[in-house]
Amino acid sequence: MLRHLPVAKPRPDAQGFINDLMGRTRSGRPLLVEYIVDDVVMQPIVTELLGRQWVAPADDRASQKAWLDNFIEFWYRMGYDFVRLEQGLGFSEIRIPIADTAPGSTKLRGWADEHQGTIRSWEEFECYPWPRVEAVDLFALEYITKHLPEGMSFITCHGGGIFEHLSWIMSLEGLALALYDQPDLVEAVVDRLGELMVAYYKQLLDLDNVIAIFQGDDMGFRSGTLISPAALRKYCLPWLKRFSEMTHARGLPFFLHSCGNLQTIMEDLIANVRIDGKHSFEDAIIPVEDFQARYGERIAVLGGVDINILGAGSPADVRRRTRQLLDICGKRGRYAVGSGNSIPSYIPVANYLAMIDEALE
């Protein structure tokens, strides 16, 4: 692990961050972006480098506040211009609990059941316990917006995208079958999801100090989209467009994190959904510099340090790739460096810090 902080005296400039990504300015400073940083990676940084006591998140307000204070301080001291936290509606979905095997982790991972969903028929649709938007506790999001350091803003979204929740509620296998056997049921589920998420977004966009929406919705895998592009255009992209329109109506950018090969729907995302930036890249699908060469004049490009390098490479490997992206993508503009996906629990802390340090050195 590095024995010093990447930034001694952070000077966040959230509006400058957005202006650079939107192509309004060219400040020349390196921009940092991240989607999620796992607690397993965050904890040793908070305790060893920041010298703070770690408090695990719990149900009581005191523990929540202590964890949120550490969370805010982490994003600030790492050199980000924003704090990002997502929270969503509590949809009933089947999860398979499996122990996280990352060193130092004691938690369970919840893997989506690909074969069995909670809605497989009209009877199950009618009995499904749809959440109430007005019952959602927004304490954590509201707390962050009121405790941001000077110059920082808040980036958030609904936890989980429209396609993700559709495929989790029906299961990926169940959704694939229903697209042929029960398309009216698919439409009913996705429309109910979309209506609830629109109502939820109305609350998110009313929060103070929100500077962007950064929605996650994994729609692809290594060689293509998880369901046909036509099905995504019919059922999911109209709702994603609705979220984007709501965000733009507030004068804010709408960024999209989506894993996998989305080449067949990228033009839809840019021209119709009108995303302002794309996140989540794998070198095996398309290296981020190649994506930027193709689309970087139209949208911002976020992240791109491949998870394989962050997870299995050395700190020197991480520094080399980070510098390469800054030299290529950073010089083109509308680019922020960060991971190709997120910082999960298995990323060595030294590698994460090497990426940050190299960017801000």
C-alpha positions in Angstrom: 0.0 0.0 0.0 1.2 3.6 -0.6 2.2 5.3 2.5 1.0 8.7 1.5 -2.3 10.2 0.4 -2.7 11.0 -3.3 -3.8 14.5 -2.5 -2.5 16.4 0.5 -4.9 19.3 0.2 -7.8 18.5 -2.1 -9.4 21.3 -4.0 -12.6 19.8 -5.5 -14.3 21.6 -8.3 -17.5 19.7 -9.1 -18.8 22.3 -11.6 -15.4 22.4 -13.3 -15.5 18.6 -13.5 -18.9 18.7 -15.2 -17.9 21.5 -17.5 -14.9 19.6 -18.8 -16.8 16.4 -19.4 -19.6 18.3 -21.2 -17.0 20.0 -23.4 -17.7 23.5 -22.2 -14.2 24.0 -20.9 -10.7 22.5 -21.2 -9.1 23.0 -17.8 -6.3 20.6 -18.5 -6.4 19.1 -15.0 -6.8 15.3 -14.7 -10.3 14.3 -13.8 -11.1 11.3 -11.6 -14.2 9.2 -11.8 -15.4 6.1 -10.0 -18.7 4.2 -9.9 -18.4 2.2 -6.7 -15.6 1.5 -4.2 -16.2 -1.5 -2.0 -15.9 -1.2 1.7 -13.2 -3.9 1.8 -11.0 -1.5 -0.2 -12.1 1.6 1.5 -11.7 0.5 5.1 -7.8 0.2 5.2 -7.5 3.5 3.5 -9.8 5.2 6.0 -8.1 3.7 9.0 -4.4 3.6 7.9 -4.1 6.6 5.7 -6.8 8.9 7.0 -6.4 7.8 10.6 -10.1 7.5 11.2 -12.1 4.9 13.1 -14.0 2.5 10.8 -17.7 2.0 11.6 -19.6 -0.5 9.7 -23.0 0.6 8.4 -25.9 -0.5 10.6 -29.6 0.3 11.1 -29.2 2.9 13.8 -28.7 6.5 12.9 -25.5 7.0 14.8 -23.7 4.2 13.0 -25.1 5.4 9.7 -23.8 8.9 10.3 -20.3 7.6 11.3 -20.1 5.5 8.2 -21.3 8.3 5.9 -18.8 10.7 7.5 -16.0 8.2 6.6 -17.6 7.7 3.1 -17.6 11.5 2.4 -14.1 11.9 3.7 -12.8 9.0 1.5 -14.1 10.5 -1.7 -12.8 14.0 -0.7 -9.3 12.9 0.3 -8.9 10.6 -2.7 -9.2 13.7 -4.9 -12.7 13.3 -6.4 -14.8 16.3 -7.2 -18.0 14.5 -6.1 -19.4 11.9 -3.8 -21.3 9.1 -5.4 -23.8 6.9 -3.6 -26.8 5.1 -5.2 -29.9 3.8 -3.5 -33.0 2.1 -5.0 -36.4 0.8 -4.4 -36.6 -2.5 -2.6 -37.8 -4.8 -5.3 -38.4 -8.4 -4.3 -35.8 -10.4 -6.3 -34.3 -13.9 -5.7 -30.6 -13.8 -4.6 -28.3 -16.7 -4.1 -26.0 -15.9 -1.2 -22.3 -16.9 -1.7 -19.4 -15.9 0.6 -17.1 -13.2 -0.8 -13.7 -14.9 -1.3 -11.8 -11.6 -1.5 -9.0 -11.3 1.2 -10.3 -9.4 4.2 -14.0 -9.7 3.3 -16.5 -11.4 5.6 -19.7 -10.5 3.8 -21.9 -12.4 1.4 -22.4 -11.7 -2.2 -25.9 -11.9 -3.6 -25.9 -13.5 -7.0 -29.1 -13.1 -9.2 -30.9 -16.4 -9.8 -30.8 -16.7 -13.6 -33.4 -19.5 -13.8 -36.2 -18.5 -11.4 -37.8 -15.2 -10.9 -40.4 -13.8 -8.6 -42.8 -13.0 -11.5 -43.4 -15.9 -14.0 -47.1 -15.5 -14.5 -50.0 -13.0 -14.4 -51.0 -14.4 -11.0 -47.5 -13.7 -9.6 -47.6 -10.2 -11.2 -50.9 -9.5 -9.4 -49.5 -10.7 -6.1 -46.1 -9.1 -6.3 -45.3 -6.7 -3.4 -44.4 -3.6 -5.4 -42.6 -1.1 -3.1 -44.1 2.3 -2.2 -41.9 5.2 -3.3 -43.1 7.4 -0.4 -41.9 4.8 2.1 -38.3 4.9 1.0 -35.9 6.3 3.6 -33.6 8.8 1.9 -31.6 9.7 5.0 -28.2 8.6 3.6 -28.6 10.6 0.4 -29.9 13.7 2.3 -27.1 13.5 4.8 -24.4 13.5 2.1 -25.9 16.5 0.4 -25.8 18.5 3.6 -22.3 17.5 4.6 -20.2 17.9 1.4 -16.9 19.7 1.6 -16.6 23.0 -0.2 -16.4 22.5 -4.0 -17.9 19.0 -4.0 -21.3 17.9 -5.3 -23.3 14.7 -5.2 -23.8 12.2 -8.0 -26.5 9.6 -7.5 -29.0 7.3 -9.3 -31.6 4.7 -8.7 -29.8 1.6 -7.5 -30.1 -0.8 -10.4 -31.4 0.0 -13.9 -34.6 -0.8 -15.7 -33.2 -3.8 -17.6 -31.4 -5.1 -14.6 -34.5 -5.1 -12.4 -36.6 -6.6 -15.2 -34.2 -9.5 -15.6 -33.8 -10.0 -11.9 -37.5 -10.0 -11.1 -38.3 -12.3 -14.0 -34.9 -14.0 -14.1 -32.8 -13.8 -17.2 -34.0 -17.2 -18.4 -37.6 -16.4 -17.5 -37.4 -13.1 -19.3 -36.0 -14.7 -22.4 -38.9 -17.2 -22.5 -41.5 -14.5 -21.7 -40.3 -12.3 -24.6 -41.7 -15.0 -26.9 -44.5 -16.6 -24.8 -45.8 -13.7 -22.7 -44.7 -10.3 -24.2 -47.7 -8.6 -22.6 -46.5 -9.7 -19.2 -43.0 -8.4 -20.0 -44.5 -5.1 -20.9 -46.6 -4.9 -17.8 -43.6 -5.6 -15.5 -41.3 -3.1 -17.2 -44.0 -0.4 -17.3 -44.7 -0.9 -13.6 -40.9 -0.7 -12.9 -40.6 2.4 -15.0 -43.5 4.2 -13.4 -42.0 3.5 -9.9 -38.5 4.6 -11.0 -39.9 7.8 -12.5 -41.6 8.6 -9.2 -38.4 7.8 -7.4 -36.4 10.0 -9.7 -38.6 13.0 -8.9 -37.4 12.7 -5.3 -33.8 12.2 -6.2 -33.8 15.3 -8.5 -35.2 17.4 -5.7 -32.2 16.7 -3.5 -29.7 19.6 -2.9 -26.3 19.6 -4.5 -27.0 16.9 -7.1 -24.8 17.7 -10.1 -25.3 14.6 -12.3 -27.2 11.4 -12.5 -25.0 8.4 -13.1 -27.3 5.4 -13.8 -26.1 1.9 -13.9 -27.9 -0.7 -16.1 -25.8 -3.6 -17.3 -27.3 -4.7 -20.6 -24.5 -6.7 -22.3 -21.9 -9.4 -22.0 -18.7 -10.1 -23.9 -20.1 -10.4 -27.4 -23.5 -8.6 -27.4 -26.5 -7.5 -25.5 -28.2 -9.9 -23.0 -31.5 -9.8 -24.9 -32.0 -8.7 -28.5 -31.4 -5.1 -29.4 -35.0 -4.9 -30.7 -36.3 -6.0 -27.3 -34.2 -3.5 -25.5 -35.4 -0.7 -27.9 -39.0 -1.8 -27.3 -39.1 -2.3 -23.5 -36.2 -0.7 -21.8 -34.6 2.2 -23.7 -37.8 4.3 -23.7 -37.7 4.3 -19.9 -34.0 5.0 -19.9 -34.8 8.0 -22.2 -37.5 9.1 -19.7 -34.9 9.2 -16.9 -32.5 11.1 -19.1 -35.2 13.6 -20.1 -36.0 14.2 -16.4 -32.4 14.8 -15.7 -31.8 17.2 -18.6 -34.9 19.1 -17.6 -33.0 20.0 -14.4 -30.0 21.1 -16.4 -28.0 18.1 -15.3 -26.0 15.5 -17.3 -27.1 11.9 -17.5 -24.2 9.4 -17.5 -24.7 5.7 -18.1 -22.7 2.8 -16.6 -23.5 -0.4 -18.6 -21.3 -3.5 -18.9 -20.8 -5.6 -21.9 -20.8 -5.1 -25.7 -23.4 -2.5 -26.5 -22.2 -1.7 -30.0 -25.6 -2.6 -31.6 -27.5 -0.1 -29.4 -24.8 2.6 -28.9 -26.3 4.9 -31.5 -29.7 4.5 -29.7 -28.1 5.5 -26.4 -26.4 8.6 -27.8 -29.0 9.9 -30.3 -32.2 8.8 -28.7 -31.7 8.2 -25.0 -29.2 11.1 -25.2 -26.7 9.9 -22.6 -24.0 12.5 -21.9 -21.3 10.0 -21.0 -20.5 6.3 -21.0 -18.8 4.2 -18.3 -17.8 0.6 -18.1 -15.2 -0.7 -20.5 -13.3 -4.0 -21.0 -10.2 -4.1 -23.2 -11.4 -7.5 -24.5 -14.5 -5.8 -25.9 -13.2 -2.4 -26.9 -10.3 -0.5 -25.2 -11.5 2.8 -23.9 -9.2 4.8 -26.2 -10.8 3.1 -29.3 -14.3 3.8 -28.0 -13.3 7.5 -27.4 -11.9 7.7 -30.9 -15.3 6.6 -32.2 -17.7 8.5 -29.9 -15.7 11.0 -27.9 -16.7 14.0 -29.9 -20.4 13.3 -29.0 -20.2 12.1 -25.3 -17.9 12.1 -22.4 -15.8 8.9 -21.8 -15.5 7.7 -18.2 -13.0 5.3 -16.7 -11.4 2.5 -18.6 -8.5 1.0 -16.6 -9.3 -2.6 -17.1 -10.4 -4.6 -14.1 -8.0 -7.4 -15.1 -5.1 -5.0 -14.8 -6.4 -3.5 -11.5 -7.1 -7.0 -10.1 -4.2 -9.1 -11.3 -1.5 -6.6 -12.4 1.2 -4.9 -10.3 1.1 -1.3 -9.1 3.6 -0.6 -11.9 1.2 -2.1 -14.4 -1.6 0.0 -13.1 0.5 3.2 -13.3 1.6 2.4 -16.8 -2.0 1.9 -18.1 -3.3 4.9 -16.2 -0.6 7.1 -17.7 -1.3 5.7 -21.1 -5.0 6.6 -20.9 -4.2 10.1 -19.6 -1.8 10.7 -22.4 -4.3 9.5 -25.1 -7.8 10.1 -23.8 -7.0 12.9 -21.4 -5.4 15.0 -24.1 -8.4 14.5 -26.4 -10.7 16.0 -23.7 -14.0 15.1 -22.2 -12.4 12.2 -20.3 -12.1 11.2 -16.6 -9.8 8.3 -15.6 -10.9 5.5 -13.3 -11.6 1.8 -13.3 -13.2 0.1 -16.3 -16.1 -1.0 -14.1 -15.8 -0.3 -10.3 -13.5 -1.1 -7.4 -14.8 -4.4 -6.1 -13.5 -6.1 -2.9 -10.8 -8.2 -4.7 -8.9 -5.2 -6.1 -5.6 -4.8 -4.1 -5.6 -1.5 -2.2 -2.1 -0.7 -3.5 -3.4 -1.0 -7.1 -6.3 1.3 -6.5 -4.1 3.9 -4.9 -1.5 3.5 -7.7 -4.2 4.5 -10.2 -5.2 7.5 -8.2 -1.7 8.6 -7.4 -0.5 8.3 -11.0 -3.5 10.4 -12.2 -2.9 13.2 -9.7 0.9 13.1 -9.4 
